[in-house]
């Protein structure tokens, strides 16, 4: 059995790991590199493995940094089977088609720029909408939590609830070879305990090798209760002084969790009942519908509300904004609006327009409720930038800035350690999906065992 690393190695995007055993090649995730412009080149670069030789892609969840290069893999010759949960399959279709559409738009924009410079051949998109749709011919069996799937004679995979987003999973691969069974567990992204919508992560009892994320390996989150109170305070204070509240959010899970918290705040008289809420993200709107279809994956409390006909994702005065013209119209509102829009790291989509109209206003507030990778506009603002560049213009940062990390969909250091220590029989732990300081901090707490921090392209014989 061999294990090699092809993304999210000493970095937090582009998850892609390869297991080779029993004459099969299995990719765990095939994600997009996200963040600075330099990462565009990494997405275009070779995978480090011949796509045509891959037998299976086991997808942990539908975030773009875990599934975003599957269309490119298929475009480059992959003809194997993609296996994931039912909810992840629906969400991945939504995410990949949207990503392809954005790449087509970006390619068209760059083509116009190149023509103005006298160049004839502009770069093409990484993949098109047609490519994204075509890759779903490769999606095969649907995984259910705790139910082993046979991949080949002596080779099976089992998905376990990771509690990160709807349908997310940790994946255990077991291979019986030379009279011995070896197992390797991939954590995927692990959820933050105590969140209202999803269940707790549920790891298997044992594994020989563990490959686990380390996004927040160097810190602990604030309690969710305190984070919700801070959000309520930020919203109430901003509306009282006549400004707007801008919440950059990820379309999957984070947007739905914020809707749930706003619903609860209004119901419990913690937020003004007349405030106007705008969900300005076609993808988040569609993802919310998928949440409603798969409430069996949700926490017992949230699932019960759906069964009883009470929709916890529908706060009062919620406006669903799909059309671009309606999104533009929001920016005519001077105050009294809570605007939840993508993308969470402010790398694209509609949030940048709302930042442009509000971040320079002292009355308004920008509230970050998720992770921001290095090189993104969100990280620049969080790190204290006095201005940011939006649409070719330097915009002053004068609004109130809140960073509320208790809403993180990722487990913090203590939760990561607890998850790892619940797994018996582990010989080695490989840390991935984290910036190096976070990985080093987490590794320091895993004393008395083999810990590896692989680099891109590293290969290990297990």
N, C-alpha and C positions, 0 to 999 in steps of 0.2 A: 504494500500500500504506500503510495506516495502522495504528498500534499504540497501544492505550490500556490503562490500568492500573486494575484494579477490585478489588485486594486484595493483601495482603502487600507494600505499598508503604511503605517505612520502618517496617516491622513484620514479624513472623515467622509470621503465620498468615493464613488467608483467601486463599491464592494464586488469582488469577484475572486473566488477561490476554487481550485481544481483538486479533485480527488481522483487518483488513478488506482484501480484495483480490479482483479478478476477480468482483465481485458476490457474494462469499461472506463470511460472518462466522464466524470460528473462535475459540472460547474455548480457551485453554490452561489447563486445570484450573478447578475451581469449588469452592473450599475453604471450610471453616467457619472463622470467627474464633474463637479459643480464648483463654482466660485469665480476665481479670476479668469481673465481672458487666456492666460497661459494654459489653462486646463483644456481649452478647446482642442489644442494640439494633442493632448493625451487621449481624448476621445477618438480622434481620427487615427491615432497610431494603432499598430497591430496589437492583438489581444495578448500576445505572448504564447498563444496556443492556436493551432489550426482549427478554425471554426467547424470545418467539415468532419473533424475527428471526434467531436463532442457527442456523446450518446444521450445525456440528460442535462437539463438545467432544472435544478430544484430552487424554486423562488421562495425566499423567506417572507417577503411582503412587497407591497406595491409602491413604496416610495421610489422616486426616480433614481436616486443614487444606488438602488439595488436592482431595478429592472430596466433602467433607461437605455441600455445598449443591446437588449435582446433583439430589436429589429435589425440592428447593424450586424449582430451575430448571424441572423438568418440571411441577411443580404450577402454575407461573406461565406455562405455555404453550409451553415448549420441545418441539419435535417433530422435531428433527434427530437426528443419529447420534452416539453416544459411541463413540470408538475408543480401545482401550488394549491392552496385552499380555494373554496368557491368564492369567498368574499374577495380574496386577493386577485383572483382571475378577473372579476368584474372591475375592480379598482384599477388594475394594471391596464386594461383596455382603455379606460378613461384617461389615465395618466399618459400612456404612450401616444395615443392619437393627439392629445393636446400638445405634447412635446414635439411631435413631428410637425404639427401646424405652426408652432412658434419657430421651429428651425427653417421651415419654408419661408416664413415671413422675414426672418433674419437674412436668409440667403438672397431674397429679392432686394432687401434694403442694401446689402453689401454690393449686389450687382449694379445697382444705380450709382453707388459711390465709385465703383471701379470704372464705370463708363464715363463718369464726369472727369476721372483722372486720365482718360485715354486708354485704359486697359480693356481688353476685349473679353477675356475669360475669367469670370468671377468664381470663387469657391462655391461648390454645390453644398446643399444641406447634408448633414450627417446621414439622415434618412428622411424619407417623405411620408406623408399620410398613408399612401398606398403600401409602402414598406411596413409601416406600423400595423396596418390591418392584415397584411399577408402573414406576418409573424404569428398571428393567432391560429394559423393552420397547424402550428407546431405545439400548441397547448393541447395536452391530452387528458390523462386521468386527473381527477380531483382528489386531493388529500383531505382526510378527516383527522382531527386531533386524536392522537393515541392509537391510530389504526395503521399497522405496518403495511407498506406497499412493496411488492416484490419487483425489483429492477432487473434481476437476472438470477440464475441459479446461485444460491449462497449469498445473494446481495439484496439488502432491503433498506428502505428509508422510512422513518417515522417522524411525523410532524407533531410538535408540542406547542401549546399556546404560549406565545412570547409576551402578550399583554402590551404590545407597543402601539399598533394601530389595528383597525378591524382586519381580521384574518391573518395577522402576523404570526410567524412560527419560528421556533427553534427546530433544527433538523438533525436527527441522529441517523448516521449511516453505519450499518453493520455488515461486515464482510467475513464470511467463513472461508478461510484460505489455509491450506496445508494443515488441516486438522485443528485450526485455532480460529476463534472469532475475534476480530478486532473492530473497535467502534470509535468513531470520531463524531463529536457533537459540535454543530455550528449554532451559536446563540442567536444569530440574526441580531436585530436591535431589540433590546429588552426594555420593557415598560417600567414606568415609574409607579410604585405602589400607591394605592389609596386614591387613584383618580376615579372620577365618578362614572365614566362610561364603560371602561373595560375591566376585564378580570385580571387577577394577578398572574405573573408569569408562572409557568408550571413545567419545571425541567424534569428530565428522566432521572431515575435513581442513580444511574452510573454510566460512565463512559471512559474509555481508555485515554482519549485525546479530546481536549476542549479548545475550540477556536471561538473567542468571545470578544464582543465589542468593548470599547473602553472610552467612549465619548466623554463621559463625566467621571473618569477614573481618578481625578484629582480633587473632587469637591462633593459636597453634600447639598442637596436642594433645601430650600425653605419648605416648611410644611405647606400642603395645599391650602389648608384653612387660612393661613396667614397670607398666602398669595392671592386667594380670592378676595380677602378683605382689602388688600392693597389695590387690586383691580377696581373694586367698588369705589374705593376712595379716590383713585385717579379719575374715574369716570364722573363721579359726583362733583369733584372739585373743578374739573375742566368745563363741564356743562354749566356750573354756577357762574364761572367767569366769562361765559359766552363763546367758548371755543368748541372745536370738534375733537373727538378722540379717534385717532387712527391706529388700528391694530393690524400690523402686517402678520399674515398667518399662512400656515401651510394648509392646503385645501383638504388634505386627508387627516382626519382625527383632530387636529388642533382647532380647525374652524368649527367642527361639531362640538368639541368640548367647550369652546367659548360660547356658542349658542346655548348650551346646556346651563352654563354658569350664569349667563345673562337672564335666561328664563327663571332660574332659581332666585336671582337677585330681585327681579320684579315681583315674583310671587311672594317673597318674604319682605317686601317693602324696603329693601336695601338700595334699590335703584329707582329713579323717577319713572313712574308708569307711562308718562307721555313721551319719553325719549324715543327718537327715531333710530332704528337699527338697520343698517344696509349691509347685506352680504353681497359684496361686489366681486364675485368670482363664479363664472359659469361652472368651472370644475368643482368648486366646493359645493355648489347647489346640487350638481349631479351626484357627488359623493355622498351628500346627506341623504339622497334618495336610496342609495345603496345601503347606507347604515340602517335605514328603515326596513329594507328587505331582509337584512341579516341581523336582526336584533337578537338572534339566538347566540351571537358571539359577544354580546354586551354583558355588563355586570348584572347581577340579579335584580337590583333596584331599577336600572334603566329598562331592562327587558320587561319587567312587570308593568312599568308605566305604558310601554307600547301595547302590551297585551290588553290593558284596561282602556285603551283608546285615548290615553293622555300623551300627547307628543311632547317630549322634553326638549326637542330641538326646534320648537316653534314659539319663541318669545313674542310678547305683544309688540305690535308696530314693527314687525320684521318685514323688510322690503328685499325681495330677491332680484338682483340686478344681473341680467344676462347680456343685454344689448350694450354695445359700446356707447351709443348716444345717451343712454340712461346713466352710464357711469360718468360721462362727461358732465351731465346735468347735476350730479351730486356736488361737484366742485363750486356750484353757485350757492351752496348752503354755507353761511358764515359761522353758524354755531348751533349747538343742540343735537349734533349727529354723532353716532358711534358707527364708524366705517370699518368693517372687517373685510380685508382684501388681500389677495395674493400678489407677490409671493412672500413667504416668510423671511427670506434673507434679502428682500428688496432687489433681487437680481434681474427682475423683469416683471411682466404682467402689469396690472392696473395700479398696484400700490405706489409706483413711482410718480404717477400723476397726482395722487392724493398727497404724497410727501411734498411735491412741488408747490401745491397750493396751501399747505398748512405748516410745514416745518419751520418756516420763517416767522410764524405768528406766535407771539408770546401767550395768546389766549388758548392755543391748542396744545394737544399732547400726543406724543407718539409712544405707544405702549408695546414693547417687545415681549412676547410670551414664548419664545422658542430659541433654539440654537442658531448662531450666526457664524458661518465659517470665515476664516481669514480671507481677506480680499473682497468681501462683499460690502455693499453699501450699508447694510444693517450693522456689520461689525464696525465699520468706520464711525457710525453714529454712536453705537454703544461705547466705543473706546474714546469718545469725547471730541470728535471732529467738530470744528467751528463752522465748517461749510462742507457741502457735498455737491458733487457734479451730477446734474440730472438733465438729460436732453441737451447736452452741450452747454449748460449754464451752471455757474457756481451759485448755489443757494445757501444762504446763511442758516445756521441751526440756532433758532431762538425759542422754539417750543419746549415745553417740559418733556423730558425723556425718562421713561420708566423701563427698567429691565426686571421682569418678574419670572425668575427661573423655576418656580415651583410648579409651573404648568408643563414642564418638560415631559415629552413622551419617552425620554430615556431614563433608565435607572441611574441613580447617583452612585457614588463610590461604595457606600455601605450596602446598598441593594445589589450592586454587582458582586461584591464579596459574598454576601449571603447566598445569592444564586449559585455562585461557583462552589461554595463550601457544601451545598446541599447535594453535590454530585460526588459519589464515591468512586474509588478505583482509578482516579485520574493520574496518569503518568506525566503529562506535560500540558501546559496551558499556553496557547498562542494568542497574543493580544493584537487585535486589529481595530479598524474603524475608530481611530482616536488620534489626536495630535500628540506628538512625542512626549511633552511634559505630563499629559494625562496618563499616557501609557506607563511611563516610568513610575509615577506615583502609585498607580494600581499594582504594578509589579512588585513594588517594595512591600506591599501588604500580603503578597502571596509567597511568604517565606517558607523555606523547607521543601520546595518542589521546583521542578524545571519550568522556567518561564521563558518564552521566546517572544521577541519583538521583530517579526519578519519584515524585510524590505521587499519592495516590488521585484518580482522575478525569483525570489528565494524558493528553493525546492528542498523538502525534507523527506527522508525515507523513514516511514513509520513502522 
